[in-house]
């Protein structure tokens, strides 16, 4: 009997370091994310580091574009 590989499903609510969005995904610059933080994007600070969840970023972008949350 063959084992099926265990696939980790990402949790969209898990905060990732801000550099993941700026350096790895190149979604926006640090400056842009800081400005969005002032406009309501929820970011979490832990021990001097800033974290952001994909769900919060998606929610913020949907609100900015006027889309209805799904």
Rosetta silent file (secondary structure, phi, psi, omega in degrees, C-alpha in Angstrom):
SEQUENCE: XXXXXXXXXXXXXXXXXXXXXXXXXXXXXXXXXXXXXXXXXXXXXXXXXXXXXXXXXXXXXXXXXXXXXX
SCORE:     score description
SCORE:     0.000 S_00000001
   1 L     0.000  129.046 -177.657    0.000    0.000    0.000 S_00000001
   2 L   -87.580  136.486  177.307    1.419    3.334   -1.069 S_00000001
   3 L   -82.137  138.157  173.557    1.428    6.258    1.336 S_00000001
   4 L   -84.818  138.458 -178.202    0.006    9.513    0.088 S_00000001
   5 L   -66.347  143.923  177.844    2.332   12.413    0.781 S_00000001
   6 L   -80.361  121.576 -178.965    1.327   14.767    3.556 S_00000001
   7 L  -108.727  125.024  179.173    0.632   18.172    2.052 S_00000001
   8 L   -80.841  123.550  176.751    0.703   21.179    4.302 S_00000001
   9 L   -91.607  124.472 -178.780   -2.171   23.520    3.596 S_00000001
  10 L   -68.204  142.133  175.631   -1.212   27.131    4.263 S_00000001
  11 L   -95.702  117.408 -175.659   -3.291   29.031    6.773 S_00000001
  12 L   -67.082  -16.280 -179.863   -4.089   32.440    5.296 S_00000001
  13 L   -90.163   -5.576  179.666   -4.415   33.925    8.791 S_00000001
  14 L   -75.197  119.611  179.345   -0.863   33.044    9.819 S_00000001
  15 E   -68.315  137.024  176.619    1.203   36.243    9.947 S_00000001
  16 E  -116.315  155.010  178.656    4.426   36.181    7.918 S_00000001
  17 E   -58.059  145.738 -176.248    7.350   38.601    8.195 S_00000001
  18 H   -59.656  -30.551  179.783    6.854   41.765    6.172 S_00000001
  19 H   -65.327  -21.115  175.953    9.994   41.008    4.138 S_00000001
  20 H   -61.908  -40.237 -178.903    8.183   37.974    2.690 S_00000001
  21 H   -78.761  -31.717 -177.709    5.796   40.366    0.912 S_00000001
  22 H   -87.403  -44.219 -174.326    8.457   42.926   -0.049 S_00000001
  23 H   -91.994  -46.781 -175.581   11.464   40.767   -0.955 S_00000001
  24 H   -78.483  -54.685 -177.333   10.087   37.344   -1.883 S_00000001
  25 L   -86.723  -20.076 -179.160    6.728   38.166   -3.494 S_00000001
  26 L    52.406   45.057  178.527    7.645   41.744   -4.450 S_00000001
  27 L   -74.699  -44.687 -177.257    4.030   42.853   -3.925 S_00000001
  28 L  -156.948  165.616  176.894    4.916   46.280   -2.581 S_00000001
  29 L   -81.376  166.106  176.415    7.775   48.205   -1.044 S_00000001
  30 H   -59.207  -40.710 -179.697    8.243   48.581    2.699 S_00000001
  31 H   -60.676  -44.953  179.084    7.225   52.232    2.377 S_00000001
  32 H   -61.624  -44.262  179.787    3.970   51.309    0.653 S_00000001
  33 H   -63.643  -38.463  177.364    3.144   48.717    3.331 S_00000001
  34 H   -63.743  -41.444  178.313    3.850   51.280    6.084 S_00000001
  35 H   -64.324  -42.502  177.901    1.516   53.748    4.361 S_00000001
  36 H   -63.183  -33.823  176.193   -1.167   51.079    4.032 S_00000001
  37 H   -60.863  -39.478  177.673   -0.686   50.373    7.757 S_00000001
  38 H   -69.888  -24.340 -179.631   -1.580   53.994    8.470 S_00000001
  39 L   -91.525    0.249  174.611   -4.639   53.583    6.223 S_00000001
  40 L   124.072   -4.306  177.502   -5.903   50.543    8.128 S_00000001
  41 L   -67.189  124.833 -177.345   -3.887   47.490    7.057 S_00000001
  42 L   -79.851  121.038  176.487   -3.514   45.363   10.180 S_00000001
  43 L  -124.691  149.727 -178.903    0.078   44.492   11.009 S_00000001
  44 E  -113.530  134.007  176.866    1.392   42.710   14.094 S_00000001
  45 E  -107.755  129.028  177.972    4.609   43.664   15.880 S_00000001
  46 E  -137.295  116.817  176.718    6.487   41.021   17.828 S_00000001
  47 L    55.671   39.734  178.278    9.913   41.666   19.309 S_00000001
  48 L    82.468   -0.681  177.585   10.691   44.540   16.952 S_00000001
  49 E  -107.327  151.765 -178.263    9.625   42.608   13.847 S_00000001
  50 E  -111.056  133.320 -178.935    6.534   43.313   11.771 S_00000001
  51 E  -124.194  152.654 -177.089    4.236   40.544   10.544 S_00000001
  52 E  -145.245  134.711  178.459    1.323   40.569    8.121 S_00000001
  53 E   -94.844  151.798  179.318   -1.167   37.833    7.243 S_00000001
  54 H   -63.725  -36.471 -179.941   -2.274   37.135    3.703 S_00000001
  55 H   -63.799  -42.155  178.813   -5.923   37.283    4.817 S_00000001
  56 H   -65.731  -40.781  178.770   -5.466   40.802    6.256 S_00000001
  57 H   -64.221  -42.950  179.751   -3.698   41.978    3.099 S_00000001
  58 H   -64.550  -43.710  178.085   -6.453   40.515    0.901 S_00000001
  59 H   -59.538  -45.762 -179.712   -9.174   42.082    3.063 S_00000001
  60 H   -61.947  -44.944 -179.489   -7.442   45.475    2.902 S_00000001
  61 H   -65.492  -39.446  177.513   -7.015   45.293   -0.879 S_00000001
  62 H   -62.544  -41.421  178.816  -10.666   44.278   -1.339 S_00000001
  63 H   -64.686  -39.966 -178.755  -11.795   47.237    0.763 S_00000001
  64 H   -67.176  -33.552 -177.720   -9.598   49.620   -1.250 S_00000001
  65 H   -92.352   -4.636  177.276  -10.983   48.403   -4.562 S_00000001
  66 L    82.550   11.160  178.273  -14.564   48.342   -3.295 S_00000001
  67 L   -76.179  154.811  177.998  -15.039   44.618   -3.720 S_00000001
  68 L   -84.755  135.111  177.361  -17.343   42.731   -1.417 S_00000001
  69 L   -63.751  140.011 -177.106  -15.637   40.343    1.017 S_00000001
  70 L  -103.997    0.000    0.000  -16.328   36.733    0.127 S_00000001
